[in-house]
Amino acid sequence: MTEPLISDPPAATGCGCGAPVKFDGASPAYRRILLAVIAINAAAFLAVAGGAVIQGSAALGANALDFLADSATYAISLWAIGKSVRVRSGAALLKGASLALLAVVILGFAVWRALSGAPPEGTVITGLGLFGFLANAVAALLLVRHRDGDANVRSVWLCTRNDLIESLVVAAAGGLVWLTASRWPDLIAGAVLALIFLQSAWSIIRQSRQELRDAA
């Protein structure tokens, strides 16, 4: 009898019903990747937050807060690995809610900056935006193989993907601030990033709630 060709193992099934079981992050390799990504985000937060405070930039402020939030939520993801479906989905639900709260904070900061303050230095915003992009690109390369999974795993990928987009928006906003000598590109960038965060928060919350219903 001819042996079948070796290929990728089929997706596991749950309860014998043929439904694929999503990757839950329970592997040593994924844990190491998550630890590295947490360290990257923590270092990027310190660098970008300094620039945000000095420049009073809404875009950099959004970027810095996101790096900080990612460090915390990825730590929650690491803790939740190996726990029950309810715990993992509950952790993802918490991360979705925190991402929505972050979006509201960023919008509030952008509105406050619109009513006060001089334009920030565009070249500094662009430089730190590109720095953030490089940090996020490294994190994304580490995580890309694990972009599909349960709500806990997928939330990590969605946050990292958003960070890549966010850093490019920040860099572009800095260029426009420099060209126009106006604070409005920076403020608009902050508002756009807040909307992106809200969309991702809704996606994470929706998947988490579905997994919690399925577990029940």
C-alpha positions as CSV (number, residue, x, y, z in Angstrom):
1,M,0.0,0.0,0.0
2,T,1.5,3.3,-1.0
3,E,2.3,5.7,1.8
4,P,0.7,9.2,1.5
5,L,3.0,12.1,0.9
6,I,4.0,14.0,4.0
7,S,2.2,17.3,4.3
8,D,1.1,19.8,6.9
9,P,-0.9,18.1,9.6
10,P,-4.7,18.5,9.3
11,A,-6.4,21.0,11.6
12,A,-7.4,19.4,14.9
13,T,-11.1,19.0,15.4
14,G,-13.1,19.5,18.6
15,C,-15.8,17.1,19.9
16,G,-15.4,14.9,16.9
17,C,-17.7,17.1,14.9
18,G,-15.2,18.2,12.3
19,A,-15.0,21.9,13.4
20,P,-11.3,23.1,13.3
21,V,-9.8,24.0,16.6
22,K,-8.1,27.4,16.4
23,F,-4.5,27.8,17.5
24,D,-4.5,28.9,21.1
25,G,-0.8,29.9,21.4
26,A,0.1,27.0,23.6
27,S,3.6,26.3,22.2
28,P,7.0,27.3,23.6
29,A,7.9,29.0,20.3
30,Y,4.9,31.3,20.4
31,R,5.6,32.1,24.1
32,R,9.2,33.2,23.2
33,I,7.9,35.3,20.3
34,L,5.4,37.0,22.5
35,L,8.1,37.8,25.1
36,A,10.2,39.4,22.4
37,V,7.3,41.4,21.0
38,I,6.5,42.7,24.6
39,A,10.1,43.8,24.9
40,I,10.0,45.6,21.5
41,N,6.8,47.5,22.4
42,A,8.1,48.5,25.8
43,A,11.3,49.9,24.4
44,A,9.4,51.7,21.6
45,F,7.0,53.2,24.1
46,L,9.9,54.9,26.1
47,A,11.3,56.4,22.9
48,V,8.1,57.6,21.4
49,A,6.6,58.8,24.6
50,G,9.6,61.1,25.2
51,G,9.0,62.7,21.8
52,A,5.3,63.0,22.3
53,V,5.8,64.9,25.6
54,I,8.4,67.2,24.2
55,Q,6.5,68.0,21.0
56,G,2.9,67.8,22.3
57,S,2.0,65.7,19.3
58,A,-1.4,64.0,19.1
59,A,-0.1,61.5,16.6
60,L,2.9,60.6,18.7
61,G,0.8,60.5,21.8
62,A,-1.5,58.0,20.1
63,N,1.6,56.0,19.0
64,A,3.1,56.0,22.5
65,L,-0.1,55.0,24.2
66,D,-0.6,52.2,21.8
67,F,2.9,50.8,22.4
68,L,2.2,50.9,26.1
69,A,-1.2,49.3,25.8
70,D,0.3,46.6,23.5
71,S,3.0,45.8,26.1
72,A,0.3,45.3,28.8
73,T,-2.2,43.4,26.6
74,Y,0.4,41.1,25.1
75,A,1.4,40.3,28.7
76,I,-2.2,39.4,29.4
77,S,-2.2,37.2,26.2
78,L,0.9,35.4,27.5
79,W,-0.7,34.8,30.8
80,A,-3.9,33.5,29.2
81,I,-2.2,30.9,27.0
82,G,-3.1,27.4,28.1
83,K,-6.1,28.6,30.1
84,S,-9.7,27.5,29.4
85,V,-11.6,28.9,26.4
86,R,-13.6,31.1,28.7
87,V,-10.4,32.6,30.2
88,R,-8.7,33.2,26.9
89,S,-11.8,34.7,25.3
90,G,-12.4,36.8,28.4
91,A,-8.9,38.1,28.2
92,A,-9.4,39.0,24.6
93,L,-12.7,40.7,25.5
94,L,-10.8,42.8,28.0
95,K,-8.2,43.8,25.4
96,G,-10.9,44.8,23.0
97,A,-12.5,47.0,25.6
98,S,-9.2,48.6,26.6
99,L,-8.4,49.3,22.9
100,A,-11.8,51.1,22.6
101,L,-11.0,53.1,25.7
102,L,-7.6,54.0,24.2
103,A,-9.3,55.3,21.1
104,V,-11.6,57.5,23.1
105,V,-8.6,58.9,25.0
106,I,-6.7,59.6,21.8
107,L,-9.8,61.4,20.3
108,G,-10.0,63.5,23.4
109,F,-6.4,64.4,23.3
110,A,-6.7,65.4,19.6
111,V,-9.6,67.7,20.4
112,W,-7.7,69.3,23.3
113,R,-4.7,69.9,21.1
114,A,-7.0,71.4,18.4
115,L,-8.0,74.1,20.9
116,S,-4.6,74.9,22.3
117,G,-0.9,74.7,21.5
118,A,1.5,75.4,18.6
119,P,2.3,73.0,15.8
120,P,4.8,70.3,16.8
121,E,8.1,69.8,14.9
122,G,7.2,67.7,11.8
123,T,10.7,66.2,11.3
124,V,10.6,64.8,14.8
125,I,7.2,63.2,14.3
126,T,8.3,61.7,11.0
127,G,11.5,60.3,12.5
128,L,9.8,58.7,15.5
129,G,7.0,57.5,13.2
130,L,9.6,55.6,11.1
131,F,11.3,54.3,14.2
132,G,7.9,53.0,15.3
133,F,7.4,51.4,11.9
134,L,10.7,49.5,12.1
135,A,9.9,48.3,15.6
136,N,6.5,47.1,14.5
137,A,7.8,45.5,11.3
138,V,10.1,43.3,13.4
139,A,7.2,42.4,15.7
140,A,5.0,41.6,12.7
141,L,7.6,39.4,11.1
142,L,7.8,37.4,14.3
143,L,4.0,37.1,14.5
144,V,2.9,36.7,10.9
145,R,2.9,32.8,11.0
146,H,0.4,33.1,13.9
147,R,-2.0,35.6,12.5
148,D,-4.9,33.2,12.7
149,G,-6.0,31.6,15.9
150,D,-8.4,32.1,18.7
151,A,-9.5,35.5,19.9
152,N,-6.5,35.8,22.2
153,V,-4.0,35.0,19.5
154,R,-5.7,37.0,16.8
155,S,-5.9,40.1,19.0
156,V,-2.1,40.1,19.2
157,W,-1.8,40.0,15.4
158,L,-4.5,42.7,14.8
159,C,-2.8,45.1,17.3
160,T,0.5,44.6,15.6
161,R,-1.0,45.1,12.1
162,N,-2.6,48.3,13.3
163,D,0.7,49.5,14.7
164,L,2.3,49.2,11.3
165,I,-0.5,51.3,9.7
166,E,-0.4,53.7,12.6
167,S,3.4,54.3,12.3
168,L,3.1,55.1,8.6
169,V,0.2,57.5,9.4
170,V,2.3,59.2,12.0
171,A,5.3,59.5,9.7
172,A,3.1,61.0,6.9
173,A,1.5,63.4,9.4
174,G,4.9,64.7,10.4
175,G,5.8,65.4,6.8
176,L,2.5,67.3,6.3
177,V,3.1,69.3,9.5
178,W,6.6,70.3,8.2
179,L,5.2,71.2,4.8
180,T,2.2,73.2,6.0
181,A,3.5,74.5,9.3
182,S,0.1,73.6,10.7
183,R,-0.9,71.3,13.6
184,W,-4.0,70.0,11.7
185,P,-2.3,67.1,9.9
186,D,-1.1,65.8,13.3
187,L,-4.6,66.2,14.9
188,I,-6.3,64.5,11.9
189,A,-3.8,61.6,12.1
190,G,-4.6,61.2,15.8
191,A,-8.3,61.0,15.0
192,V,-7.8,58.5,12.1
193,L,-5.7,56.3,14.4
194,A,-8.5,56.4,17.0
195,L,-11.0,55.2,14.4
196,I,-8.7,52.3,13.4
197,F,-8.4,51.3,17.1
198,L,-12.2,51.4,17.4
199,Q,-12.6,49.1,14.4
200,S,-10.1,46.6,15.7
201,A,-11.7,46.7,19.2
202,W,-15.0,45.8,17.7
203,S,-13.5,42.9,15.7
204,I,-11.8,41.5,18.8
205,I,-14.9,41.9,21.0
206,R,-17.1,40.3,18.4
207,Q,-14.9,37.2,18.1
208,S,-14.5,37.0,21.9
209,R,-18.2,37.1,22.5
210,Q,-18.7,34.4,19.8
211,E,-16.1,32.1,21.4
212,L,-17.7,32.7,24.9
213,R,-21.1,31.7,23.5
214,D,-19.7,28.6,21.8
215,A,-18.0,27.6,25.1
216,A,-21.3,27.9,26.9
